[in-house]
Amino acid sequence: MSRFKRAGQDSLAGFRETKTESTISSGQLNAARKSGQLDLSGRGLREVPQDVYRLNIDTPEEAHHNISFGASDRWWEQTDLTKLLLSSNQLTQLSDDIRLLPLLTTLDLHDNQLSSLPSALGELQELQQLRLSHNQLTSLPVEVCTLKNLCGITLQQNQLKSLPDELGQLENLTQLDLSNNHLEGLPSSLGHLRCLQKLNLCHNKLRCLPACLAQLTTSSRGKLEPPPENGGGGGGSGGPGSGGGGSGVGRDGGRGAEARRDRGRGAEARRDGEL
């Protein structure tokens, strides 16, 4: 969709008053228009500047002053934003205007102070990587579960107590990190994630894992990896129906467990030789 069309559809979007001024220079914005990437990590931002949301809609300031553009700087041929990095700031919320960046493939919001997410995230249908770790999220909006191209979600170190039943709709998801939350149960739809290769459930309040997880590991040709030593803290489980420490699912889980058993047998053999 061209930025002219989006501007027509959202002509009033982003014109509401904001509490903070933009902390991004015109040079940074122009560089982002050329590369399709914008890194605002570690800037101490309390909210996302409106210029970021409108990056694909507004024309560069230079265009309004009739400054001539070279062949490589023609603003009407610039790249839409596909990668937005906002990690390690002080963000407490994300505006619904995030929908104005529909071609994002990577959105990094880890290490902020977010307690909730807007439903507008569901409009980012090109999104492949969503990084939300180290926030204060208590829930995941169901709209995120409509992102068919999503391959990875990091949600570790949040305050999640439950997950939406629609999670199983993420048919292309390969990595899901839910460690260090307050999860007491898992949706049965988890077993529908046929492409999942890595699942981290360590350090939660799970007393057992549902049977659907066995179905998940079978479909992904992986095995449940036994909980790491001292890694549980009363968290996940070592296998369906079992209690214990943390839990991870991966294609190499079985080989890892076998290697640990081999090391154990080697240690026993050495002790026998010394006696």
C-alpha positions as CSV (number, residue, x, y, z in Angstrom):
1,M,0.0,0.0,0.0
2,S,1.5,3.4,-1.0
3,R,2.1,6.0,1.6
4,F,-0.3,8.3,-0.4
5,K,-3.1,5.9,0.0
6,R,-2.4,5.4,3.7
7,A,-2.2,9.1,4.2
8,G,-5.7,9.4,2.7
9,Q,-7.1,6.7,4.9
10,D,-5.5,8.0,8.1
11,S,-5.4,11.8,7.3
12,L,-6.4,12.6,10.9
13,A,-4.3,10.0,12.6
14,G,-1.5,11.3,14.8
15,F,-2.7,14.8,15.0
16,R,-3.8,14.6,18.6
17,E,-1.8,16.4,21.2
18,T,1.2,14.7,22.6
19,K,2.8,15.2,26.0
20,T,6.4,15.1,24.8
21,E,8.2,16.5,21.8
22,S,10.0,14.4,19.3
23,T,13.5,13.5,20.3
24,I,14.4,12.3,16.8
25,S,16.2,14.5,14.4
26,S,15.2,15.0,10.8
27,G,18.4,13.3,9.8
28,Q,17.5,10.1,11.7
29,L,14.0,10.1,10.2
30,N,15.4,10.5,6.7
31,A,18.0,7.7,7.3
32,A,15.1,5.4,8.5
33,R,13.2,6.2,5.3
34,K,16.1,5.1,3.3
35,S,17.0,1.9,5.2
36,G,13.6,0.9,6.5
37,Q,15.1,0.5,10.0
38,L,15.0,2.7,13.0
39,D,16.9,2.1,16.3
40,L,15.8,4.1,19.3
41,S,17.1,1.7,21.9
42,G,18.3,3.2,25.2
43,R,17.1,6.7,24.6
44,G,15.2,7.1,27.9
45,L,11.9,7.5,26.0
46,R,8.7,7.6,28.1
47,E,6.6,7.3,25.0
48,V,7.1,6.8,21.3
49,P,7.4,10.1,19.4
50,Q,4.6,10.7,17.0
51,D,7.1,11.2,14.2
52,V,7.9,7.5,14.4
53,Y,4.3,6.3,13.9
54,R,3.9,8.7,11.0
55,L,7.2,7.9,9.3
56,N,5.5,6.1,6.4
57,I,2.9,8.9,5.9
58,D,4.5,12.3,6.4
59,T,6.9,13.6,3.8
60,P,10.3,14.8,4.9
61,E,10.5,18.4,6.1
62,E,12.9,19.2,3.2
63,A,10.1,18.5,0.7
64,H,7.9,21.2,2.2
65,H,10.7,23.7,1.6
66,N,11.1,22.8,-2.1
67,I,14.6,21.6,-1.6
68,S,15.8,19.6,-4.6
69,F,16.4,15.9,-4.1
70,G,19.0,13.9,-5.8
71,A,18.2,10.6,-7.5
72,S,19.0,8.6,-4.4
73,D,17.0,11.0,-2.1
74,R,13.6,11.2,-3.7
75,W,11.2,11.0,-0.8
76,W,8.4,9.4,-2.8
77,E,10.6,6.4,-3.4
78,Q,11.7,5.8,0.2
79,T,11.4,2.5,2.0
80,D,8.6,1.8,4.4
81,L,9.7,1.0,8.0
82,T,10.2,-2.8,8.5
83,K,12.4,-2.8,11.7
84,L,11.7,-0.8,14.8
85,L,13.9,-1.1,17.9
86,L,12.6,0.5,21.1
87,S,14.3,-1.6,23.7
88,S,15.8,-0.4,27.0
89,N,13.6,2.7,27.3
90,Q,10.9,3.7,29.9
91,L,7.9,3.1,27.8
92,T,4.7,2.5,29.7
93,Q,2.3,2.2,26.8
94,L,2.2,1.7,23.0
95,S,-0.2,3.8,21.0
96,D,-2.8,2.4,18.7
97,D,-1.0,4.4,16.0
98,I,1.4,1.5,15.7
99,R,-1.1,0.4,13.0
100,L,0.4,3.1,10.8
101,L,3.5,0.9,10.4
102,P,1.8,-2.2,8.8
103,L,5.0,-3.5,7.1
104,L,7.0,-4.0,10.3
105,T,8.7,-7.4,10.4
106,T,10.6,-6.8,13.6
107,L,9.3,-4.9,16.7
108,D,11.6,-4.9,19.7
109,L,10.1,-3.5,22.9
110,H,12.1,-5.5,25.5
111,D,13.3,-3.9,28.7
112,N,10.6,-1.3,29.1
113,Q,7.7,-0.8,31.6
114,L,4.8,-1.9,29.5
115,S,1.8,-3.3,31.4
116,S,-0.5,-3.8,28.4
117,L,-0.4,-3.9,24.6
118,P,-2.8,-2.3,22.1
119,S,-5.1,-4.4,20.1
120,A,-3.8,-2.6,17.0
121,L,-0.8,-4.9,17.1
122,G,-3.0,-7.4,15.3
123,E,-2.9,-5.1,12.2
124,L,0.9,-5.7,11.8
125,Q,0.3,-8.8,9.6
126,E,3.9,-8.8,8.2
127,L,5.4,-9.1,11.7
128,Q,7.9,-12.0,12.2
129,Q,9.7,-11.1,15.4
130,L,8.0,-9.6,18.5
131,R,10.3,-9.0,21.5
132,L,8.5,-8.2,24.7
133,S,10.7,-9.6,27.5
134,H,11.5,-7.7,30.7
135,N,8.3,-5.7,30.9
136,Q,5.3,-5.8,33.2
137,L,2.7,-7.4,31.0
138,T,-0.1,-9.2,32.7
139,S,-1.8,-10.4,29.6
140,L,-1.3,-10.9,25.8
141,P,-4.0,-9.4,23.6
142,V,-5.8,-12.0,21.5
143,E,-5.2,-9.9,18.4
144,V,-1.5,-10.9,18.5
145,C,-2.6,-14.4,17.8
146,T,-3.8,-13.4,14.3
147,L,-0.2,-12.6,13.2
148,K,0.2,-15.5,10.8
149,N,3.8,-14.6,9.8
150,L,5.0,-14.4,13.4
151,C,8.0,-16.7,14.0
152,G,9.3,-15.7,17.4
153,I,7.9,-14.1,20.6
154,T,9.9,-13.4,23.7
155,L,7.8,-12.8,26.8
156,Q,10.2,-13.8,29.5
157,Q,10.4,-11.7,32.7
158,N,6.8,-10.4,32.7
159,Q,3.8,-10.8,35.0
160,L,1.7,-13.2,32.8
161,K,-0.7,-15.4,34.6
162,S,-2.5,-16.9,31.6
163,L,-2.3,-17.0,27.8
164,P,-5.1,-16.6,25.3
165,D,-6.7,-19.9,23.9
166,E,-6.1,-18.5,20.4
167,L,-2.3,-18.9,20.8
168,G,-2.5,-22.0,18.7
169,Q,-3.4,-20.0,15.7
170,L,0.2,-18.9,15.3
171,E,0.9,-21.6,12.8
172,N,4.4,-20.4,11.8
173,L,5.7,-19.8,15.3
174,T,9.1,-21.5,15.9
175,Q,10.3,-19.9,19.1
176,L,8.3,-19.0,22.3
177,D,9.9,-17.9,25.5
178,L,7.5,-17.7,28.5
179,S,10.1,-18.2,31.3
180,N,10.0,-16.2,34.5
181,N,6.3,-15.4,34.6
182,H,3.4,-16.5,36.8
183,L,1.7,-19.0,34.5
184,E,-0.4,-21.5,36.3
185,G,-1.7,-23.3,33.2
186,L,-1.3,-23.5,29.5
187,P,-4.0,-23.4,26.7
188,S,-4.6,-26.7,25.0
189,S,-4.2,-25.0,21.7
190,L,-0.5,-25.0,22.4
191,G,-0.4,-28.4,20.8
192,H,-1.4,-26.9,17.5
193,L,1.9,-25.0,17.1
194,R,3.3,-27.6,14.6
195,C,6.3,-25.5,13.7
196,L,7.5,-24.8,17.2
197,Q,11.1,-25.7,17.8
198,K,11.9,-24.0,21.1
199,L,9.6,-23.5,24.0
200,N,10.9,-22.1,27.4
201,L,8.5,-22.5,30.4
202,C,11.1,-22.3,33.2
203,H,10.3,-20.5,36.4
204,N,6.5,-20.4,36.3
205,K,3.9,-21.7,38.7
206,L,3.0,-24.8,36.6
207,R,2.4,-27.9,38.6
208,C,2.1,-30.1,35.5
209,L,2.1,-29.8,31.7
210,P,-1.0,-30.6,29.7
211,A,-1.1,-33.6,27.4
212,C,-1.1,-31.3,24.4
213,L,2.6,-30.7,25.0
214,A,3.4,-34.3,24.2
215,Q,1.5,-33.9,21.0
216,L,3.5,-30.8,20.3
217,T,6.9,-32.5,20.8
218,T,5.8,-35.4,18.6
219,S,4.7,-33.2,15.8
220,S,7.9,-31.2,15.9
221,R,10.0,-34.4,16.2
222,G,11.5,-33.1,19.4
223,K,11.6,-34.3,23.0
224,L,11.0,-32.6,26.3
225,E,14.3,-31.7,27.8
226,P,14.7,-32.5,31.5
227,P,14.7,-29.5,33.8
228,P,18.2,-28.0,34.3
229,E,19.8,-28.6,37.7
230,N,18.5,-26.0,40.2
231,G,16.7,-24.3,37.3
232,G,13.1,-24.7,38.3
233,G,12.3,-22.7,41.4
234,G,8.9,-24.4,41.4
235,G,8.4,-23.5,37.8
236,G,7.5,-25.6,34.9
237,S,7.6,-29.4,34.6
238,G,10.0,-31.9,33.2
239,G,7.3,-33.7,31.2
240,P,3.5,-34.0,30.8
241,G,1.9,-34.8,34.1
242,S,5.1,-34.4,36.1
243,G,6.1,-31.9,38.7
244,G,9.5,-30.3,39.0
245,G,11.6,-27.4,37.8
246,G,11.8,-25.5,34.6
247,S,10.9,-27.0,31.2
248,G,12.1,-26.5,27.7
249,V,11.1,-28.1,24.4
250,G,13.6,-28.4,21.6
251,R,14.6,-30.7,18.7
252,D,17.9,-31.4,20.4
253,G,16.4,-32.0,23.9
254,G,16.7,-35.8,23.7
255,R,20.4,-35.6,22.6
256,G,21.1,-33.2,25.4
257,A,19.6,-35.5,28.0
258,E,21.6,-38.5,26.6
259,A,24.8,-36.5,26.7
260,R,24.2,-35.8,30.4
261,R,23.5,-39.4,31.1
262,D,26.8,-40.3,29.3
263,R,28.7,-37.9,31.5
264,G,27.1,-39.4,34.6
265,R,28.1,-42.9,33.5
266,G,31.7,-41.7,32.8
267,A,31.9,-40.2,36.3
268,E,30.7,-43.5,37.8
269,A,33.3,-45.4,35.9
270,R,36.0,-43.2,37.1
271,R,34.9,-43.6,40.7
272,D,34.8,-47.4,40.3
273,G,38.4,-47.4,38.9
274,E,39.6,-45.4,41.9
275,L,38.2,-47.9,44.4
